[in-house]
């Protein structure tokens, strides 16, 4: 007899846990899991400390502290010109992942189809499956990760309830263009589909790319759930302060799940984030510039190691083509890289419904100090020699 529910019986341990454990055992430089290894801004920490000292330590309202909801609404107007009602259209969640789960569980019925772009953030598919939905996959192909109108259109039908869009996109670093988002918006309106946009990397963009908020496109404000968080923008992933922005009708649906999942997050941290969202524009430009410099440094290191980096336009991840190195798949490569070279990366086949589609790629995180990246670069040089030895062994 097994006590595990069938709905979770096929869910394995996340690839992040596996690779982080392997990295720890081999004392590898961890460029796998995407968390910054440098401190977040002092003004944010100080705001939370002051909130604790001011006894903001009891339950927050289920929809979030009013000051934070107002700051989120103000931010949407400031950056995107989108008017948002903080009382009826904003829900503060326990990170973006809870926001994703609450949204899908609140909107998707058993048998509803949900379109997911792959490679995908690994919580998307389990959320759809737990809701009883049916994932339908659109596979983005390197190196351009472009969307084909005909191929995407074919996925929409009268069974489609929702489409999940992550822009800037983890793990590819793709920033969806306005033309691509307009195509999705047209299809959503034609087929009466809800768009759920995961925009947690909205301020980490490079090379003059522009982040377009789907909810600002014509006809989309009432059929879009916009999800973001403070974790990536303010380098505080452990705070788990996220939010949704949606019309009152969509907000009511996701809130009914949220109230029974966690009800509320940590009140003083919400006050801290409310202060953080008032940061001057230079904070965001400096953040993007820092990450762009890290990206360029790591891309050069990967190139010197014999890999082919696929330059991202956003996020703090970079994909690399490993197909020429002679490894049977990305999992074998990443285990070798961790154990023999001393650098951990993530095998992205875990982010595809058909793992073979990601078997020639590896994902590296550059949300690390320059010292960490420099150490990784020194170790990566060994990869070229170990890969050459491996090819020689295999040929013999």
C-alpha positions, 0 to 999 in steps of 0.5 A: 500500500502506498500513502502518496496521492496519485496526483503527486506520485509522478512528481520527482525531486526537482533538478535544482535539489539534485544539482545543488546537492551534487555541487555541495558534495563536490564543493563546486561553484554553483551556477545552477540554482538561480539565487544571488550570492550577494546581499540585497540593498540595505535600504530594503533590509532597514525598512523591514527591520523598522517594521518589526520594531514598529510591531508590524508582526501580526497577520497581514490582510489576505490580499496584502498590506495596504501600503504594499498594494498601493506601491504595486499599483503605483509601480504599474502606473509608473513603468507601464502606464497601467491604472490598477486598483490596489483594493480590487486588483492586487493580491500579495502572495507568498512569492511568484510560485504561489501566485502561479499555483493559486491562479491556475487552481482558481481558473483551470477546470479538469479537462481545460487545456493550458498552453505552455512555452517550453523550456518552462519554469518547473512549477508550471506543469505540476500546477496545471496537472494538480488542477486537472488541466491538460498541458499543451506545449509550444517548443521554443528552439535555439538559438533565436527562440522565435515563435511561429504564428502558424504553429502557435495558432494550431494549439488554440482551440475551444478547449483552451482556457489559459496560456502561460507566458514568462517574459523575460524567459527563464531559462532561455533569456528570451524577451518576448517582442511586442509583435509576439505578444500582440499575436498571443493577445489576438489569439486570446481574444479570438478564442476567449483565453486568459493570459497569465504572464510571469514577469519576475525578471521584468527589470533584468533586460539587456542590449536595449531590449524592452519589456512589454507588459501584456496587460497594456496591450489592447483588449488584454487588461481584463483577461491578463493575470500579471505575476511578479515579485521582489525576489529577483529585482531586489536580490531577496529570493528568500523573502518570498514576496510576490503578487498578482495584478488582474481584473476583479473577476480574475482576482476573486478566482485566484484569491479563493485559492490563495486564502486557503493555501497561505492566507498571507505572507510575512507582514514586516517583509511586505512593508519592506518591499513597499519601501523598495518599490519606491526606489529611484529609476537609477536602481533599476538601470544599475541592476540591469547594467550589473547583470549585463556585465556579469552576462558578458563575463560568463559568456566569454568564459563559456566560449573559452571553455569550448561551449557556445553561449546563446546570449540572453536578452534578459534574466540572469541565466545563459544557455549554452550549446554543448552538442559538440562536446560528445556527451550523450545528454545534458544530465551526463554533461552537468554531472561531469561538469560538477564532479570533474570540473567543479562548476555546477549548471542545470540540465534543461531537459528537465524543463521540456515534456520531451527531454531530448529537446533540451539534451544539447543545452546547459543553463548557467546562472550569473546572479553571482559575485564577480569573485564567484564568476572568476573562480568558475571561469578558472575552473571551466578552462579544465572542461576543454581538456576533460572533454577532449580526453573524453572524446579520445577515450570514446573514439578508442 
